[in-house]
Amino acid sequence: MAKFEHIKEHIYKKIESGEWPEYHPVSSENALANQFKVSRMTARRALQELSDEGLVTRTRGSGTFVAPLKSQSALLTIRNIADEIRTRQHRHHAVVKVMEQVPAYPALATALHVPVESLVWHSVIVHFENGQAVQVEDRFVNPRLVPNYGHQDFSVHTPHEYLCEVTPLTEASHQIEAVHPDDRLADLLELETPEPCLQIQRRTWCRDGVVSQAILTHPGSKFRLGGHMTFRSTRKSKGEKS
């Protein structure tokens, strides 16, 4: 494990254990550098990555603090929502609202690469974190690739876990937008007052074709997207020819 990752792990544990609650001050770059016997630059990288991930907030002149503990999902990776919730030491449970087979309308048939009007699996599942609804998962699944999808108990394991087990995913696409929930979504998310929601449309593939298309809707007050990217330098070294 790299030195900056040791610092991140230390801070993760402080937050997850509850020792550092929301808005608690986080050790400064100098303090972390002294504690872990590293350079200030290494400590700064650890804090910046935590900030990019949305776990801490940094304000020039004020310092670094634990961020409000909204649900958070990595923008450029696919993670199982149950794992995300458990990582925060919170409790996950799911309620299956719909499990059925429906005819594929033209746009859906195109998305799943199946014949129009052929039957596909359709599920609607609400995911809860510590008893609060944090995601409505509205998913269509290609029955040619996943014939037993509708016979699973998704209150025990999630569709993501099952699909990764039976059809290892090789590719995914995302489309993200802010939406105003209709009455149905507001009811499923148990929203007392209307609020903007973040909606992710996700399509996944395995080596044999398109596996599923899902719409994941989250209340804006309980969810954020985050991520960290590292760019390789394109600067040529001395003596290197163009």
Secondary structure as GFF3:
##gff-version 3
##sequence-region A 1 242
A	DSSP	alpha_helix	3	16	.	.	.	ID=ss1
A	DSSP	beta_strand	25	26	.	.	.	ID=ss2
A	DSSP	alpha_helix	29	36	.	.	.	ID=ss3
A	DSSP	alpha_helix	40	52	.	.	.	ID=ss4
A	DSSP	beta_strand	56	59	.	.	.	ID=ss5
A	DSSP	beta_strand	63	66	.	.	.	ID=ss6
A	DSSP	beta_strand	71	74	.	.	.	ID=ss7
A	DSSP	alpha_helix	81	87	.	.	.	ID=ss8
A	DSSP	beta_strand	92	103	.	.	.	ID=ss9
A	DSSP	alpha_helix	106	112	.	.	.	ID=ss10
A	DSSP	beta_strand	119	129	.	.	.	ID=ss11
A	DSSP	beta_strand	132	141	.	.	.	ID=ss12
A	DSSP	three_ten_helix	149	151	.	.	.	ID=ss13
A	DSSP	alpha_helix	159	166	.	.	.	ID=ss14
A	DSSP	beta_strand	171	179	.	.	.	ID=ss15
A	DSSP	alpha_helix	183	188	.	.	.	ID=ss16
A	DSSP	beta_strand	197	206	.	.	.	ID=ss17
A	DSSP	beta_strand	209	219	.	.	.	ID=ss18
A	DSSP	three_ten_helix	220	222	.	.	.	ID=ss19
A	DSSP	beta_strand	223	226	.	.	.	ID=ss20
###
